[in-house]
Amino acid sequence: MRIAKLFGGGEDCNTYVIGEEGQPCIIVDPGDNQNGRLDAYIEKHHGYCLGYLITHGHCDHIAGLKSLTHSATVFMMAEDVACLQDPDLNVSRSLFGKEGLTIEHLEPYELDDEDEIKLGQWTFKVIATPFHTRGSCCFYVETEGVLFSGDTLFHLGIGRSDLPGSCPRETSSSLRKLAALPLSTKVYPGHGEMTSIKTELAFNEDLRQII
């Protein structure tokens, strides 16, 4: 599984492009399409995107959806669909101090916990991990031992739970789901560097204290 990380750093989320160049791709968290830069990258995949996987509805993870010209199904948890049109829920005003983000006329495929999404040769299992937002989730590819964790789990950290729509009481139960994955699982988070379940269980004090 070829995974390219784009645009991470600062306020940008990590946008992941899955697939070999010249072949259809899958995008995880299209947070930014400034000056068409994500569209340009999709062109390296012959302009064909199989789907956009959204880990949660905060603006830094969905803003690119507003201007992308390459259409594909958007997959996100039902609980976060309202974030597309609510600048308070997607924190585009309160957290980033920007003009409120609204994305009109988009009807995503609404996911539930343990759904499986077959895109190309890969099957993505949905793991609902509410606390950062009510509709936070992770996407797990068992055959590859890969987890896209969004803002649920970072290298040596976890997501915050003090924003509109957060549900901190569900933090522990959500993180226990990830702790139960194979230790060898490679973790691609919404911000920061790649890690593994083994590393986080050993050194992530935020995780260890909660689970």
N, C-alpha and C positions, 0 to 999 in steps of 0.2 A: 504494500500500500504506500504510494507516494503521497506525502503530505507536505505542502508548502505553507509556511507561515508568512502572512503579509501584514504590514502596517502596524504591528504592535509597538507600543511605546507611548509614554505620556498619557493623554486622554484616550488614545486609540485602543480598542480591543484587539486581541489577536484574531485576525481573520484567517481561516484555514481553507486551502484549496486542495481537494483530494482528487488524485488521478494523474496519469501521465500526460504530459503535454502532447497535443495532437489527438487526445481522446476526450470523451465527455468528462466533465468534472462535477464535483459536489462542493458546495460552499457552506462552511460553518461560520455563522455570525458575520454577515456582510455589514460591518459597522461603518464603513466609509467608502464612498465612490467619488470622492472629490476629484474634479477634473476628469472624470471617467476612468480613473486608474484601475478600478476593479473590472469594469467592462473590458478594458484593454487586456487585462490578464486572462479573462475568459476567452478572448479571441485566440489565445495560444492553445486553447482547447477546441479550436474550430468553432468558437462561438456557441458551444452547446453545454448548458448547465442542466444537470439532472434534477437538482433540487437545492433549496436553501434551508439549512437546518438552523433553527434559532434556539439557543440555550435559555434565553429569557428576554423580556421585553424592554430593557433599558436602552436609551437612545444610542449609546455608544456601541451597541450590538446590532441595531436594526436600521440605523440611519441610511445606509447604502440602499436599502430597499426602495427608497423614495425616488431615486434617479436611475436605477439600473435599467438598461435597455434590453438585456437578455432575460427573457421571461422563463420562469420555471415555478413549480409548486413550492410554496413557502410552508414549512412544517414548524409548528410551535404548540406549546401546551395551551389548552383552551383557557386556562385561568389567566394567561398573559395577553390574550388577543386584544383586550381593551387598551393595552399600552400603545398600540399603533396609533390611536387617535386621541390619547389623553396625555398632554405634556406633563401633568403632575405625576401620573403613574410611571411614565418613562423617564422621569426626572430630568428632562431636557432643560427646564427652567431652573429648578431649585438647586440641582447639583452642578450644572455646567454654566449657569448664568447666560444661556443663549435663548434666542427666540424659540418658543415652544415648537417641538417637532410633532407634526401630524402626518400620517400616511393614509391617504384616502383610497377608496376603491380597491382595497386589497382583501381578498378572502382566503386566509390561510387554511391549510388542512389542520384541523384541531386534534392534538394528540392527547392520549391518556397514558398513565403509568403502565409500563411493560408492553406497550405497542412495539411492533417491529416494522421497520421501513426498509424495503428492498429497493436499492438504487444501484443499477449496474450490477457488479459482481459482489457487492457488499450488503450485508444486513445490519442495520443500526437498531439496537434495542434502546428504547426510551426508559430512562431511570428518573422518575420524578423525585426532585430534591428541593421541595419548597423550604424556603426561609429567607434567602436573599430577595426573592420575589415569590409570590404565591405560585407562579407558574414556572419556576426554575426547573430545569431538567438537565441531564447529561445524556450523551449518546455513546453507547458502548458497542464496539465491533469485536465480538468474542473471537472470531477466527483470526483476527490480527492482534489481539491483546491490546486494544487501543481504547482509551476513554477521552472524549471531549467534554471537559468538566465545566465550561463556562465560568461563572463567578461563584460556583459552589466550593471548589477546592483549588488552591494555588500551591505553588512550591513554597512550603513553610508558612502557609496561611490559609485562611478560609474567607468566604465572602462576608461582607457586613450585613447586619440585619436591623438597621435603624432608619431605613428609607421608607417612603410611602409604599404600601403594598407588601412590606416585609412581614414575615411571620416567625419571629425568633423562637417560639415554643417548639417549632418543628426542626430546629437545627440538628439536634442530636440524632433523631430518627433518620433524617436525610443522610447525614454523614456516615452513619452505621452501614447504610447500603453500599457506599463506596468502599468502606473498610473491609467489607466481606468479599470484594473482588480478588482475583488472584494477585499475589504479591508482585508478579512480573508485569502487571498491567502498566502500560505507558500512558501517562496523563498529559493531555494537551489542554492547558487552562486558558481562560479568557484573557488573562493578563500575565505577563512574566514568562519565565522559562519552563520548558518541559520538565516533567518529573516522573515519578512512579509511585504506585501504591506502597511498595516496600519502603521507599525513601520517606514518604510522608508519615507512615505509621511509626517509623523509627525516630524521626527528627522534628516533625511538625507539632509543636507544643499546643497550638490552638486545637488541632485535631485530637491529640491524645487526651487533653483535659475534658473534651466534650463526649467522646465515645467511651 
